[in-house]
Amino acid sequence: MNDPSDPGPPPPPPAPPTPGAATGHALGNGIPPGAGPPPTDHKVLKSLLGAWALAACSAQETAAVEAHLTDCAPCADEALRLRDAVALLHPEDNLDLDPQLRSRVLAGCLGRRPARIPVPEWAAPYDAETARLDALLRDMGESEWRAPVLLKWFDGRRERSRAATVAGALGQLAAVDGLVAAALGLGDPWEDAPQPDGRVSPADRSEAYWKQRPAAPAPAVVRNSWREQTHTLVRAVSLRDTHGLTVPYGALTMPLSDAFLERAFACWVRAGDIAEAVDYPYRPPLSPHLHRMIDLTVRLLPDALAQRRRNGLAGPPRGLVTAGSPGRTLHLEVEGSGGGHWYIALDSPAAAPAPEKAVAHVALDGTEFCRLAAGHIPPEEAAAGQEGDREAIHDVLAAAASLSRL
């Protein structure tokens, strides 16, 4: 019988804590030691759901909230709703490549190792726009090549249009590019085309193409021929001395640099027509390239306005001055990408535009101005803001639209 006064042997010392066991913090739940006890109260955890959805909780709070969501259905539903709401705050990722990616990659490469034979600066817009159109064509399926494309332009009096397929629209673009190829002494992929001899205009060449083209041109043949021609043009101006070369555009003769810029503009317009036909988003050119295209259009306006006046389609001059003297002027303000301020002589191409002689002011977006010059919108719908001489404004906008061609 044991003596009740005997305390017995001393109790064994406590065992050391097992790794992963609860020792004042939940190591097993991923909560770091020394962070204090995790929150366990329902109200506290519910109040953390917003921060959790935004990924703004600490590691300890995140572990506690996620552990709570496995046991609390109302909080789990609320967490899902919050996560969906947070997703709406972020724009959807666009799977299309940034149009500036090619330029940035090339700039980075050339910064380390300059090109032995660089592309002339004035040919860069053409090089970029043909590459962008080729990327669009590369992703198209056989059925999309047969998609109907509506080609629109302004003939000086009214809007006109012609229906084509993607292949036909691309073939027409290549046919007019042949004017530049011929000026450089290169071969013409369209053997039956009327050759430019100072009288053949882009419109003449386009009409000849529509009459002679095959009924259903093979997409691969059309694309390969057009792309090879664009590569040949860029290589030619990169390897040669092209100073002083001009390109005949019917009654108009352009410096080679302006002709390349005009063909870059035409390529962008045609690419937009094709993209619209196949329901594909297509962005405007890079801002510096767009600015050059707008500048070329503005430089052509005085002559276009004078031609319309000779045809009885514009008001008579109101103040003729000697060549080089300042005359009546329209202030064109182009907003947005590629924009700027231009001053256009109204009464004679030989007059000097002068801000102090401005009798009208027109303001519109850069892309909208280019759509006007492409004949895709009527002059009456182009300007966002107008002030001053209404006749001068109408004449200039109509002259811009008349620059468009098929």
C-alpha positions as CSV (number, residue, x, y, z in Angstrom):
1,M,0.0,0.0,0.0
2,N,1.4,3.4,-1.0
3,D,2.1,6.0,1.5
4,P,-0.2,9.0,0.7
5,S,2.5,11.4,2.0
6,D,5.0,10.1,-0.6
7,P,5.0,12.5,-3.6
8,G,6.4,9.8,-5.9
9,P,8.9,10.2,-8.8
10,P,9.1,13.7,-10.5
11,P,7.1,14.1,-13.8
12,P,9.0,13.7,-17.0
13,P,10.2,16.9,-18.7
14,P,7.9,18.2,-21.6
15,A,8.8,16.9,-25.0
16,P,10.4,19.3,-27.5
17,P,7.9,20.7,-30.1
18,T,7.4,18.6,-33.2
19,P,8.3,20.5,-36.4
20,G,5.1,21.6,-38.2
21,A,3.0,21.4,-35.0
22,A,1.1,24.4,-33.6
23,T,3.4,26.3,-31.4
24,G,1.7,29.7,-31.1
25,H,1.7,30.0,-34.9
26,A,0.4,27.8,-37.7
27,L,3.5,26.6,-39.4
28,G,1.5,23.9,-41.1
29,N,-0.7,26.5,-42.7
30,G,2.1,28.5,-44.3
31,I,1.9,31.4,-41.8
32,P,5.4,32.6,-41.0
33,P,6.6,32.3,-37.4
34,G,6.7,35.4,-35.4
35,A,3.7,36.9,-37.2
36,G,1.3,36.6,-34.4
37,P,-1.8,34.4,-34.2
38,P,-3.8,34.3,-37.5
39,P,-7.3,36.0,-37.4
40,T,-10.0,33.5,-36.8
41,D,-13.1,35.7,-36.2
42,H,-15.7,35.4,-39.0
43,K,-16.3,39.2,-39.1
44,V,-12.6,39.9,-39.3
45,L,-12.0,37.4,-42.0
46,K,-15.0,38.7,-44.0
47,S,-13.6,42.2,-43.8
48,L,-10.4,41.0,-45.3
49,L,-12.1,39.6,-48.5
50,G,-11.7,42.8,-50.4
51,A,-8.0,43.1,-49.7
52,W,-7.6,39.4,-50.4
53,A,-9.3,39.8,-53.9
54,L,-6.8,42.6,-54.6
55,A,-3.9,40.5,-53.4
56,A,-3.1,43.1,-50.8
57,C,-3.2,40.8,-47.7
58,S,-0.1,39.7,-45.8
59,A,1.0,36.0,-46.1
60,Q,-0.6,35.3,-42.7
61,E,-3.9,36.9,-43.6
62,T,-4.0,35.3,-47.0
63,A,-3.5,31.8,-45.4
64,A,-6.2,32.5,-42.8
65,V,-8.7,33.8,-45.4
66,E,-8.2,30.9,-47.7
67,A,-8.5,28.4,-44.9
68,H,-11.8,30.1,-43.9
69,L,-13.2,30.0,-47.4
70,T,-13.0,26.2,-47.4
71,D,-15.4,26.1,-44.5
72,C,-17.7,29.2,-45.1
73,A,-19.9,29.0,-48.2
74,P,-21.2,32.6,-48.0
75,C,-17.7,34.0,-47.7
76,A,-16.6,31.8,-50.6
77,D,-19.4,33.1,-52.8
78,E,-18.5,36.7,-51.8
79,A,-14.8,36.1,-52.6
80,L,-15.7,34.8,-56.1
81,R,-17.8,37.9,-56.8
82,L,-15.0,40.2,-55.6
83,R,-12.4,38.4,-57.7
84,D,-14.6,38.8,-60.8
85,A,-15.0,42.5,-60.0
86,V,-11.3,42.9,-59.7
87,A,-10.8,41.2,-63.1
88,L,-13.0,43.9,-64.7
89,L,-10.6,46.6,-63.5
90,H,-7.8,45.2,-65.7
91,P,-8.1,45.7,-69.5
92,E,-8.1,42.5,-71.5
93,D,-4.8,41.5,-73.0
94,N,-4.6,42.1,-76.8
95,L,-3.0,39.1,-78.5
96,D,-2.0,41.3,-81.5
97,L,1.6,42.4,-81.5
98,D,2.2,46.0,-80.7
99,P,2.8,47.8,-84.1
100,Q,5.7,49.6,-82.6
101,L,7.4,46.3,-81.6
102,R,9.2,45.9,-84.9
103,S,10.5,49.4,-84.8
104,R,11.7,49.0,-81.2
105,V,13.4,45.7,-81.9
106,L,15.2,47.2,-84.9
107,A,16.1,50.3,-83.1
108,G,17.6,48.2,-80.3
109,C,19.6,46.0,-82.8
110,L,20.8,49.0,-84.8
111,G,21.8,50.8,-81.7
112,R,24.3,48.0,-81.0
113,R,25.3,47.4,-84.6
114,P,24.3,50.0,-87.2
115,A,22.9,48.6,-90.4
116,R,25.5,48.4,-93.1
117,I,22.9,49.5,-95.7
118,P,20.2,51.5,-93.8
119,V,16.8,52.2,-95.3
120,P,16.4,55.9,-96.1
121,E,14.3,57.8,-93.6
122,W,11.8,58.8,-96.2
123,A,11.2,55.1,-97.2
124,A,10.7,53.9,-93.6
125,P,6.9,54.5,-93.7
126,Y,6.5,52.4,-96.8
127,D,8.7,49.7,-95.3
128,A,6.6,49.7,-92.1
129,E,3.2,49.8,-93.8
130,T,4.0,47.0,-96.2
131,A,5.3,44.9,-93.4
132,R,2.1,45.5,-91.4
133,L,-0.1,44.6,-94.3
134,D,1.9,41.4,-94.9
135,A,1.5,40.4,-91.3
136,L,-2.3,40.7,-91.7
137,L,-2.3,38.7,-94.9
138,R,-0.1,36.0,-93.4
139,D,-2.9,35.2,-90.8
140,M,-5.7,35.0,-93.3
141,G,-7.4,31.8,-94.3
142,E,-8.4,30.8,-97.8
143,S,-12.1,31.9,-97.4
144,E,-11.0,35.4,-96.1
145,W,-9.1,36.0,-99.3
146,R,-12.4,35.8,-101.1
147,A,-14.1,38.2,-98.7
148,P,-15.8,41.2,-100.4
149,V,-13.8,44.5,-100.0
150,L,-15.4,47.8,-100.7
151,L,-13.0,50.3,-102.2
152,K,-14.1,53.9,-101.8
153,W,-12.8,57.2,-103.2
154,F,-14.1,60.7,-104.1
155,D,-14.0,61.6,-107.8
156,G,-14.1,65.4,-107.2
157,R,-17.9,65.6,-107.3
158,R,-19.2,62.6,-105.4
159,E,-18.3,59.5,-103.5
160,R,-17.6,56.4,-105.6
161,S,-16.9,52.7,-104.7
162,R,-16.0,49.4,-106.3
163,A,-16.4,45.9,-105.0
164,A,-13.4,43.6,-105.0
165,T,-11.9,40.6,-103.2
166,V,-8.9,40.8,-100.8
167,A,-6.8,39.3,-103.6
168,G,-8.1,41.9,-106.1
169,A,-7.5,44.8,-103.8
170,L,-4.0,43.7,-103.2
171,G,-3.4,43.2,-106.9
172,Q,-4.6,46.7,-107.6
173,L,-2.2,48.1,-104.9
174,A,0.7,46.3,-106.6
175,A,-0.3,47.5,-110.0
176,V,0.0,51.2,-108.9
177,D,3.2,50.5,-107.0
178,G,4.5,49.5,-110.4
179,L,4.7,53.2,-111.3
180,V,7.5,53.6,-108.7
181,A,9.2,50.4,-109.8
182,A,9.3,51.6,-113.4
183,A,10.7,54.9,-112.3
184,L,13.6,53.0,-110.6
185,G,14.1,50.9,-113.7
186,L,12.9,47.7,-112.1
187,G,10.8,44.9,-113.6
188,D,7.1,45.2,-113.6
189,P,5.3,42.1,-112.2
190,W,2.3,43.0,-114.2
191,E,3.5,42.4,-117.7
192,D,0.4,43.6,-119.5
193,A,0.2,46.9,-117.5
194,P,0.3,50.2,-119.4
195,Q,3.8,51.5,-118.9
196,P,4.2,54.9,-117.3
197,D,5.5,57.3,-119.9
198,G,4.5,60.6,-118.3
199,R,0.8,60.2,-119.2
200,V,-0.3,57.1,-117.3
201,S,-1.9,58.1,-114.0
202,P,-2.6,55.8,-111.0
203,A,-6.3,55.9,-112.0
204,D,-5.4,54.8,-115.6
205,R,-3.3,51.9,-114.3
206,S,-6.0,50.8,-111.8
207,E,-8.7,50.8,-114.5
208,A,-6.4,48.7,-116.8
209,Y,-5.8,46.3,-113.9
210,W,-9.5,45.8,-113.3
211,K,-10.1,45.1,-117.0
212,Q,-7.2,42.6,-117.4
213,R,-7.0,40.9,-114.0
214,P,-7.9,37.2,-113.7
215,A,-11.4,36.5,-112.4
216,A,-10.1,34.7,-109.3
217,P,-6.4,35.4,-108.8
218,A,-4.7,32.8,-106.6
219,P,-4.1,34.4,-103.2
220,A,-0.6,32.9,-102.7
221,V,0.5,34.2,-106.2
222,V,-0.9,37.7,-105.6
223,R,0.6,38.0,-102.1
224,N,4.0,36.7,-103.1
225,S,4.2,38.9,-106.1
226,W,3.2,42.0,-104.2
227,R,5.6,41.3,-101.3
228,E,8.5,40.6,-103.5
229,Q,7.9,43.9,-105.3
230,T,7.8,45.8,-102.0
231,H,11.1,44.2,-100.9
232,T,12.6,45.0,-104.2
233,L,11.6,48.7,-104.0
234,V,13.0,49.1,-100.5
235,R,16.3,47.3,-101.5
236,A,16.6,49.5,-104.6
237,V,16.4,52.8,-102.8
238,S,18.7,51.6,-100.0
239,L,21.4,50.5,-102.4
240,R,21.3,53.3,-105.0
241,D,21.8,57.0,-105.2
242,T,18.3,58.1,-105.9
243,H,18.9,61.9,-105.7
244,G,16.8,63.8,-108.2
245,L,14.7,60.8,-109.3
246,T,11.0,61.5,-109.9
247,V,7.9,59.4,-110.5
248,P,5.3,60.4,-113.2
249,Y,1.7,60.3,-111.9
250,G,0.0,61.3,-115.1
251,A,-0.1,65.1,-115.2
252,L,1.6,65.2,-111.8
253,T,5.3,64.4,-111.2
254,M,6.5,63.6,-107.7
255,P,9.9,63.4,-106.2
256,L,10.8,59.7,-105.4
257,S,10.6,60.4,-101.6
258,D,7.1,61.8,-101.9
259,A,6.0,58.9,-104.2
260,F,7.2,56.4,-101.5
261,L,5.2,58.3,-98.9
262,E,2.1,58.3,-101.1
263,R,2.4,54.6,-101.6
264,A,2.8,54.1,-97.9
265,F,-0.4,56.0,-97.4
266,A,-2.2,54.0,-100.1
267,C,-0.9,50.7,-98.4
268,W,-2.3,51.8,-95.0
269,V,-5.7,52.7,-96.6
270,R,-5.9,49.5,-98.5
271,A,-4.9,47.5,-95.4
272,G,-7.7,49.2,-93.5
273,D,-10.2,48.2,-96.2
274,I,-9.0,44.6,-96.1
275,A,-9.1,44.5,-92.3
276,E,-12.6,45.9,-92.2
277,A,-13.7,43.2,-94.7
278,V,-12.4,40.4,-92.5
279,D,-13.4,42.0,-89.3
280,Y,-9.9,42.6,-87.9
281,P,-8.7,45.6,-85.9
282,Y,-6.1,47.7,-87.6
283,R,-4.2,50.5,-86.0
284,P,-3.0,53.8,-87.6
285,P,0.6,54.1,-88.6
286,L,3.3,55.2,-86.1
287,S,2.9,58.9,-85.2
288,P,6.1,60.1,-87.0
289,H,5.0,58.3,-90.2
290,L,1.4,59.5,-89.9
291,H,2.7,63.1,-89.6
292,R,4.7,62.7,-92.8
293,M,1.6,61.4,-94.6
294,I,-0.5,64.4,-93.4
295,D,2.3,66.8,-94.4
296,L,2.4,65.3,-97.9
297,T,-1.3,65.7,-98.3
298,V,-1.2,69.3,-97.1
299,R,1.6,70.1,-99.6
300,L,-0.6,68.8,-102.4
301,L,-3.6,70.8,-101.4
302,P,-2.8,74.1,-103.1
303,D,-2.4,72.5,-106.5
304,A,-5.5,70.3,-106.0
305,L,-7.5,73.4,-105.0
306,A,-6.3,75.2,-108.2
307,Q,-7.3,72.3,-110.3
308,R,-10.8,72.2,-108.8
309,R,-11.0,75.9,-109.5
310,R,-10.1,75.4,-113.2
311,N,-12.8,72.7,-113.4
312,G,-15.4,75.1,-111.9
313,L,-15.7,73.1,-108.7
314,A,-14.3,75.7,-106.3
315,G,-14.9,79.4,-105.7
316,P,-12.8,82.0,-107.6
317,P,-9.7,83.5,-106.1
318,R,-10.3,86.6,-104.1
319,G,-6.9,88.2,-103.8
320,L,-4.2,87.2,-106.3
321,V,-0.7,88.2,-105.3
322,T,2.7,87.9,-106.9
323,A,4.5,84.6,-106.5
324,G,6.0,84.2,-103.1
325,S,4.0,87.0,-101.5
326,P,1.7,86.2,-98.6
327,G,-1.9,85.7,-99.5
328,R,-5.2,84.5,-98.1
329,T,-4.5,81.4,-95.9
330,L,-6.4,78.6,-94.2
331,H,-5.1,77.4,-90.8
332,L,-5.4,73.6,-90.6
333,E,-5.0,72.2,-87.1
334,V,-4.7,68.4,-86.9
335,E,-5.1,66.9,-83.5
336,G,-4.0,63.7,-82.0
337,S,-1.4,61.3,-83.3
338,G,0.7,62.7,-86.1
339,G,-0.9,66.1,-85.7
340,G,0.4,69.7,-86.0
341,H,-0.4,73.1,-87.5
342,W,-0.3,73.8,-91.2
343,Y,-1.1,76.9,-93.3
344,I,-2.5,76.5,-96.8
345,A,-2.5,79.1,-99.5
346,L,-6.0,79.6,-100.8
347,D,-5.9,81.7,-104.0
348,S,-2.8,80.4,-105.8
349,P,-0.2,77.6,-105.3
350,A,2.5,80.2,-105.9
351,A,1.4,82.4,-103.0
352,A,3.1,82.1,-99.6
353,P,0.8,81.0,-96.8
354,A,1.0,83.3,-93.8
355,P,-0.6,82.9,-90.3
356,E,-1.4,86.6,-90.2
357,K,-3.4,86.2,-93.4
358,A,-5.6,83.4,-92.2
359,V,-9.3,83.8,-93.0
360,A,-10.4,80.4,-91.8
361,H,-9.5,77.8,-89.2
362,V,-10.3,74.1,-89.4
363,A,-9.5,71.5,-86.6
364,L,-9.9,67.8,-86.9
365,D,-8.3,64.5,-85.8
366,G,-5.3,63.1,-87.7
367,T,-6.9,59.8,-88.6
368,E,-10.0,61.6,-89.6
369,F,-8.1,63.9,-91.9
370,C,-6.4,60.9,-93.6
371,R,-9.8,59.2,-94.0
372,L,-11.0,62.4,-95.8
373,A,-7.9,62.4,-98.0
374,A,-8.6,58.7,-98.8
375,G,-12.1,59.5,-99.9
376,H,-13.7,57.4,-97.1
377,I,-15.7,60.2,-95.6
378,P,-17.4,63.1,-97.4
379,P,-16.0,66.6,-96.9
380,E,-19.2,67.8,-95.1
381,E,-18.6,65.3,-92.3
382,A,-14.8,65.7,-91.8
383,A,-14.1,68.8,-89.7
384,A,-14.7,68.7,-86.0
385,G,-14.3,72.5,-85.7
386,Q,-14.7,75.3,-88.3
387,E,-14.3,79.0,-88.0
388,G,-14.1,81.8,-90.6
389,D,-14.7,81.8,-94.3
390,R,-17.1,78.9,-95.0
391,E,-16.4,78.8,-98.7
392,A,-12.7,78.5,-98.1
393,I,-13.2,75.7,-95.6
394,H,-15.5,73.8,-98.0
395,D,-13.1,74.2,-100.9
396,V,-10.1,73.0,-99.0
397,L,-11.9,70.0,-97.5
398,A,-13.2,69.0,-100.9
399,A,-9.8,69.4,-102.4
400,A,-8.4,67.0,-99.8
401,A,-11.1,64.4,-100.6
402,S,-10.3,64.9,-104.4
403,L,-6.8,63.7,-103.7
404,S,-8.2,60.2,-103.2
405,R,-8.0,57.6,-105.9
406,L,-8.9,54.0,-106.5
